Amino acid sequence: MALPLVLFDVNETLSDLGRMPQHFEEVGAPPQLAALWFASVLRDGFALTATGRNASFGEIAEDALRTVLAGQRLNRDPGDAVDHLMASLKELPVHPDVVDGLRDLAGRGFELAALTNGAAATAASLLERAGVRGDVGRVLSVEDAPRWKPAPESYAYALRELQREADDVVLVAVHPWDIHGAARAGLRTVWLNRAGAPYPAVMTRPDHEVSTITELPGLLAD
């Protein structure tokens, strides 16, 4: 039986946003603002796509930074603080399990791809810095799709680009909303639950759950 294509989300699934609180501190902002900022980016992105506008992740991220930094006693000009944080976002590392997990999957013959709500160039650069860009084929962005994930059009776009049927693709993501959207679009799903959190009961459950990417090769090869 042919192996499925493994389609990875990028933000937080591959990239480690755990460094962002430190970068907020570097500009004089409270580190806890990092979580509020990222949640605001997702909220605003979902709101825009739900109302018919497919804005870029970078545009939304910058606007959200200006909002959460407003009124903070920063150690530099607010514009410079936003520039510093946006640059830091583009230089994040991958999670510790990513390199071994992707290399093992590729070594076992799995075709790998990525679908991000961010920019394709940023995702490709993340993989390049980690030394695994060659293990991942297509790096796709919803900026080229009608709408952001988890809208069905985003997954349909990926399937067209990858020339695969939905049940021949496994989406791997840390976000339950991404798992839910992919499952509703007919894809197979694996929830990457690094935090050991409960899965939301209101969302479509994943086909499988793992705590690290290194568990995927054995799971998907069965």
Summary of the structure (lengths in Angstrom):
residues: 222
radius of gyration: 17.4
end to end distance: 10.4
largest distance: 59.3
contacts: 712
relative contact order: 0.16
helix: 50%
strand: 12%
